[in-house]
Amino acid sequence: MWFFIIIIIVFVIVLAILARKKSGTEIKLPYAKKDYFLTRAEVDFFKALEKATENKYYIFPQVSLSDLLLVKAKKGEYYKYRNKIDRKSVDFILAEKESLKPLLAIELDDSSHSYGKRKERDIFVEKAFKDAGVNLLRINYKREYNIQDISIAIYNIINGSKKISDKNEG
């Protein structure tokens, strides 16, 4: 008997949900498509990066730190360190074409990187990447980029010198 009552209740709930969807009373979520995925400066640099890498790597923009860094902390500290990288991203990642293994993170530094909170964030990201063994290249924003300088900086980091920052390149 209870089984039939439960079946009837579930049936009524399903019918109510379907009726609400058909009647158009479903609540619309407050989201809209952004017109642009990257800023104009990031698009310009992306194009320069494509030329500098000569299609040797995949370029991924706006990659979350939590997609790049694995938190290896004690149980009680896991969320403390996870929260420090949550909602942070780097501007670009270069990855191997075969394995998609990340080879290099790139930060495009515009004038916003010279302010207090942003400086603190940059110092933290550099230390996190260094401690995790992730290569990071910092490029100053420019209206035009020297493709050869960017290419050399990328080559030097990926193929040998493990420098973390190169503010003078590009």
SEGUFI-141985 format. One line per 5 residues: number of its first residue (from 1); their letters; for each residue x, z, y of N, C-alpha, C. Coordinates in steps of 0.05 Angstrom, whole numbers, plus 32768, in hexadecimal, padded with zeros to 4 digits. Atoms other than C-alpha are relative to their C-alpha. Example, Ala and Ser with C-alpha at 12.3 -4.5 7.8 and 13.67 -1.06 7.14 Angstrom:
// residues 2
1	AS	8012,8000,7FE8,80F6,809C,7FA6,8012,8000,8018  7FF0,7FFF,7FE8,8111,808F,7FEB,7FF1,800E,8016
END
This chain:
// residues 170
1	MWFFI	8010,8000,7FE8,8000,8000,8000,8011,8000,8019  7FEE,7FFF,7FE8,8037,8013,8032,800F,7FE6,8003  7FF2,801A,7FFF,805A,7FD3,8020,7FEF,7FEB,8010  8011,8014,7FF3,801E,7FA9,8037,7FFD,8007,801E  8003,7FF8,7FE4,8017,7FD1,8078,8019,7FF8,800F
6	IIIIV	7FE7,8008,7FF3,8061,7FC5,8088,8001,7FE2,8003  8000,801D,7FFE,805A,7F7B,8079,7FED,7FF7,8016  8013,8008,7FEB,801D,7F76,80A7,800C,8006,801C  7FF4,7FF8,7FE7,8042,7F9B,80DF,8016,7FEC,8008  7FEB,8013,7FFB,807E,7F6D,80D9,7FF4,7FE5,8008
11	FVIVL	800D,8019,7FFB,8050,7F30,80D8,7FF5,8000,801D  800C,7FFE,7FE5,802C,7F48,8118,8017,7FFE,8015  7FEA,8000,7FED,806F,7F54,813B,800B,7FE4,8003  7FF5,801C,7FFF,8089,7F0E,8129,7FED,7FEE,800F  8014,8011,7FF2,8048,7EEE,8141,8000,8006,801E
16	AILAR	7FFF,7FF8,7FE3,804C,7F15,8183,8019,7FF4,800D  7FE8,800C,7FF4,8094,7EFD,818E,7FFD,7FE2,8003  8004,801D,7FFF,8082,7EB5,817E,7FEC,7FF9,8016  8014,8006,7FEB,8045,7EB8,81AC,800C,8004,801C  7FF4,7FFB,7FE7,806E,7ED4,81E5,8013,7FE9,8008
21	KKSGT	7FEF,8017,7FFB,80A1,7E9C,81DE,7FF0,7FE7,8008  8011,8017,7FFA,806A,7E68,81DE,7FF3,8002,801B  800F,7FFC,7FE7,8047,7E86,821A,8013,7FFE,8019  7FEE,8003,7FEA,8086,7E80,8244,8006,801A,800E  7FFA,7FE6,7FF3,808B,7ECA,8254,801B,800B,7FF8
26	EIKLP	7FE5,7FF6,8007,80D1,7ECF,8238,8010,8004,8019  7FF0,7FF8,7FE8,80FF,7EF0,826A,8018,7FED,8002  7FE9,8011,7FFB,8132,7EC0,8288,8017,8011,8009  7FE8,7FF1,7FF9,8178,7EDB,828C,800C,7FF6,801A  7FF7,8007,7FE5,819A,7EDB,82D1,801B,7FF2,8001
31	YAKKD	7FE7,800E,8001,81D1,7EA9,82C2,7FFC,7FE3,8009  8000,801C,7FF8,81E3,7E66,82DF,801B,7FF4,7FFA  7FE7,800D,8005,8219,7E34,82CF,8011,7FFF,8019  7FEE,8003,7FEA,8256,7E37,82FB,8006,7FE3,8005  7FF9,801B,7FFA,8268,7DF7,831E,801C,7FF9,7FF7
36	YFLTR	7FE4,8005,8007,82B2,7DFF,830E,800A,8016,7FEE  7FF4,7FED,8013,82D8,7E20,82D5,801A,800C,800C  7FE7,7FF8,7FF5,831A,7E24,82FB,7FFF,7FFD,801F  7FFF,8004,7FE3,832B,7E2C,8345,800F,7FE5,8005  7FF3,8019,7FF9,8345,7DEF,836A,801E,8002,7FFB
41	AEVDF	7FE3,7FFC,8004,838C,7E0C,8368,8007,7FFF,7FE2  7FFB,8000,801D,8387,7E17,831D,7FFD,7FE3,7FF4  8003,801C,8009,836E,7DCF,8312,8019,7FF0,8007  7FE8,800E,7FF8,83A8,7DB4,833A,8018,8007,7FEF  7FE9,7FF8,8010,83DA,7DDD,8313,7FFC,7FF7,7FE3
46	FKALE	8006,8009,801B,83B8,7DCB,82D1,800A,7FE3,7FFD  7FF8,801C,8000,83C4,7D81,82E1,801F,7FFE,8000  7FE3,8000,7FFF,840D,7D90,82F2,800B,8009,7FE5  7FF7,7FF5,801A,8414,7DB8,82B1,7FFD,7FEB,7FEA  8003,8016,8013,83F9,7D7D,8289,8017,7FEC,8002
51	KATEN	7FEA,8012,7FFD,842E,7D50,82A6,801A,800D,7FF7  7FE7,7FF2,8007,8465,7D84,829D,8004,8004,7FE2  7FFE,7FFC,801D,8455,7D90,8254,7FFF,7FE7,7FF0  8001,801B,800D,844D,7D46,8243,7FF1,8000,7FE6  8012,8000,8017,8416,7D55,8211,800D,800D,7FE7
56	KYYIF	7FF3,7FF3,8016,8445,7D7F,81E6,7FF1,8019,7FF6  800E,7FE7,8006,8418,7DBC,81E8,7FE3,7FFE,8008  801B,7FFE,7FF6,83CF,7DCD,81EE,8001,8014,8018  8002,7FEE,7FE8,83BF,7DED,8232,7FE4,800C,8000  8019,7FF1,7FFF,8389,7E22,8232,7FFF,8010,801A
61	PQVSL	8002,7FF0,7FE8,8371,7E3D,8275,7FEF,8019,7FFC  8010,7FE8,7FFF,8355,7E82,8283,7FFE,800E,7FE5  8000,7FF3,801A,8369,7EA5,8242,8001,801E,8004  8002,7FE3,7FFF,8356,7EED,8239,8019,800D,7FF3  7FE9,7FF2,800C,838F,7F1E,822D,7FF9,800B,7FE5
66	SDLLL	8008,7FF6,801A,8366,7F3B,81F4,8001,7FEB,7FEA  7FFD,8015,8014,836A,7EF7,81D2,801E,7FFB,7FFA  7FE4,8004,8004,83B6,7EF8,81D8,800F,8019,7FF6  7FF2,7FE7,8007,83C9,7F41,81CE,7FF1,8010,7FEC  800B,7FEE,8015,83BD,7F6C,8191,8006,801C,8008
71	VKAKK	7FFC,7FE4,7FF9,83B4,7FB6,81A0,8009,800E,7FE7  7FF5,7FF1,8016,83E0,7FDE,8171,8004,801C,8009  7FFE,7FE4,7FF6,83D1,8025,8185,7FF2,8012,7FEB  800D,7FED,8012,83BC,8064,8161,7FE2,7FFF,8005  801E,8001,7FFE,8371,806B,8154,7FF6,800C,801B
76	GEYYK	800A,7FF3,7FE7,8367,809A,818F,8007,7FF2,8019  7FF7,800E,7FE8,838B,806C,81BF,7FF8,7FE3,8001  8006,801D,8002,8372,8028,81A8,7FEF,7FF7,8018  8012,800A,7FEA,8339,8022,81DB,800C,8004,801B  7FF2,7FFD,7FE7,8364,803D,8213,8010,7FE7,8006
81	YRNKI	7FEF,8017,7FFC,8394,8003,820A,7FF0,7FE6,7FFF  8011,8017,8001,835E,7FD1,81F8,7FF2,7FFC,801B  800E,8001,7FE6,8339,7FE1,8239,8013,7FF6,8016  7FED,8008,7FEB,8379,7FD4,8261,8003,7FE1,8001  7FFD,801D,8001,837A,7F8B,824A,7FE5,7FF2,8001
86	DRKSV	801B,800B,7FFF,832F,7F81,8247,7FFA,7FF5,801C  8008,800D,7FE7,8314,7F52,827D,8018,7FF7,8011  7FE9,800C,7FF2,835A,7F3B,8290,8007,7FE6,7FF2  7FF8,8019,800C,8372,7EF4,8286,8019,7FF5,800D  7FEA,800F,7FF3,83AD,7EC7,8293,7FF6,7FE4,8006
91	DFILA	800A,801A,7FF6,83A6,7E84,82B6,8001,7FEB,7FEB  7FFC,8016,8014,83C2,7E58,827E,8010,800A,7FE9  7FF0,7FFC,8018,83DD,7E5A,8238,8009,7FE5,7FF5  7FF6,8017,800E,8409,7E26,8217,8001,8008,7FE2  8001,7FFA,801C,83FE,7E23,81CC,800B,7FE8,7FF0
96	EKESL	7FF6,8014,8013,841F,7DFD,8192,7FE8,7FEE,7FF8  8015,8013,8008,83F7,7DBF,817F,7FF8,8005,7FE3  8006,7FFD,801C,83FC,7DCC,8134,7FF1,8019,7FFA  800B,7FE6,8008,83EC,7E16,812F,7FEF,800D,8015  800C,7FF4,7FE9,83CF,7E25,8173,800C,801C,8007
101	KPLLA	7FF2,7FE8,7FFA,8401,7E5E,8176,8007,8001,801E  7FF9,7FFE,7FE4,8408,7E76,81BE,801E,8002,8004  7FE3,8000,7FFA,844D,7E67,81D9,8007,800B,801B  7FFA,7FF8,7FE5,8449,7E76,8222,7FE7,8005,8011  8015,7FFA,7FEC,841A,7E97,8254,800A,7FF9,801B
106	IELDD	7FF8,8008,7FE5,841B,7E7D,829B,7FEC,800C,8014  8010,7FF6,7FEA,8402,7EA0,82D9,8006,7FF0,8019  7FFE,800E,7FE7,83F6,7E79,8318,7FFC,8014,8016  8000,7FEB,7FEC,8407,7EA8,8351,7FF9,7FF4,801C  8007,8007,7FE5,83E2,7E9C,8392,8003,8018,8012
111	SSHSY	7FFC,7FE9,7FED,83E0,7ECA,83CF,7FF2,801A,7FF7  800E,7FE8,800A,83B0,7EFA,83AB,8013,8012,7FF0  7FEE,7FF1,8011,83EA,7F10,837F,8013,8012,8010  7FEF,7FEF,7FF0,840C,7F33,83B9,7FF2,8019,800A  8010,7FE8,7FF8,83D6,7F68,83C2,8003,8016,7FEB
116	GKRKE	7FFC,7FE8,8010,83D9,7FAF,83A5,7FF5,7FFF,7FE4  800C,7FFF,801A,83A8,7FAD,836B,8009,7FE9,7FEF  7FF7,8018,800F,83BD,7F67,8357,801D,8003,7FF8  7FE5,7FFB,8007,8406,7F7B,8359,8002,8012,7FE8  8001,7FED,8016,83F7,7FB5,832B,7FF8,7FF2,7FE6
121	RDIFV	800A,800F,8017,83D1,7F87,82FC,8016,7FEE,7FF5  7FEA,8012,8008,840B,7F55,82FB,8016,800F,7FF2  7FEB,7FF0,800C,843E,7F8B,82EB,7FF7,8009,7FE4  800A,7FF8,801A,8412,7FA5,82B3,8000,7FE8,7FEC  8001,8017,8012,8407,7F5F,8295,801C,7FF8,7FF8
126	EKAFK	7FE4,8006,8007,8452,7F50,8298,800B,8013,7FEB  7FF6,7FEC,8013,8462,7F91,8274,7FF2,7FFD,7FE5  800F,8004,8019,842B,7F86,8240,800A,7FE8,7FF1  7FF6,8018,800D,8443,7F40,8232,801C,8003,7FF5  7FE4,7FFC,8009,848C,7F54,822F,8001,8012,7FE7
131	DAGVN	8000,7FEE,8017,847E,7F8E,81FF,7FF4,7FF3,7FE7  800D,800E,8016,8452,7F60,81D4,8010,7FE8,7FF7  7FF0,8017,8007,8486,7F29,81D3,7FF3,7FE5,8008  800D,8018,7FF6,845B,7EF6,81F9,800F,7FF6,8019  7FF2,800B,7FE9,8481,7EC8,8229,7FEC,7FFB,8017
136	LLRIN	8010,8003,7FE8,8466,7EC6,8270,8010,7FF2,8015  7FF4,800F,7FEA,8476,7E95,82A7,7FEE,8003,8018  800F,7FFD,7FE7,8460,7EA4,82EE,8008,7FE8,8012  7FFB,8016,7FEE,8459,7E68,831C,7FF2,8005,801B  800D,7FFD,7FE5,844D,7E6D,8367,7FEF,7FE8,8006
141	YKREY	8012,8016,7FF9,8412,7E45,837F,800D,7FEF,8016  7FF6,8012,7FEC,8426,7E07,83A6,7FEB,7FE9,8002  8011,8017,7FFD,8400,7DCB,83C1,8008,7FE9,7FED  7FF5,8014,8013,842E,7D9E,8398,8015,800E,7FF0  7FED,7FF3,8012,8458,7DB0,835C,8015,7FEC,7FF8
146	NIQDI	7FEA,8010,800A,849B,7D96,8345,7FFD,8001,7FE1  8006,8002,801D,8489,7D7F,82FE,8019,8006,7FF0  7FE8,7FFC,800F,84D1,7D7F,82E7,8008,801E,8000  7FFA,7FE4,7FFF,84DC,7DC7,82FE,7FEE,8010,7FED  8013,7FF2,8012,849E,7DDE,82D9,8007,7FFA,7FE3
151	SIAIY	7FF8,8008,801B,84B3,7DB7,829B,8019,800F,7FF6  7FE7,7FF2,8007,84F9,7DD6,829B,7FFA,801E,7FFC  8006,7FE3,8003,84DD,7E1D,82A5,7FF2,8005,7FE5  800F,7FFD,8019,84AD,7E13,826A,8013,7FFC,7FE9  7FED,8006,8016,84E3,7DF5,823E,8013,8018,7FFC
156	NIING	7FED,7FE9,8002,8514,7E2E,824E,7FF4,8018,7FF3  800D,7FE9,800B,84E2,7E63,823C,7FF9,7FFC,7FE3  8009,8005,801C,84C5,7E44,81FD,8018,7FFB,7FED  7FEA,8008,8012,8508,7E2B,81E2,8019,8012,8003  7FE8,7FF0,7FFF,8535,7E65,81EE,7FFF,8018,8012
161	SKKIS	7FFE,7FE8,7FEF,853D,7E91,822A,7FE6,800D,8002  8019,7FF0,8002,8509,7EC7,8223,7FF9,800D,801B  8006,7FF3,7FE6,8501,7ED3,826E,7FE1,8003,8003  801C,7FFA,7FFD,84BE,7EF1,8280,7FF4,7FF4,801A  800B,8009,7FE7,84B7,7EDB,82C8,8013,7FEC,800D
166	DKNEG	7FEF,8013,7FF2,84D0,7EA0,82F0,7FF1,7FF7,8019  800F,8004,7FE7,84B3,7EA4,8336,800B,7FE9,8010  7FF4,8014,7FF0,84E2,7E70,8351,7FFB,7FE4,7FF7  8005,801B,800B,84CE,7E36,8324,7FE5,7FF5,800A  8019,800E,7FFA,8499,7E03,8333,7FF7,8001,801C
END
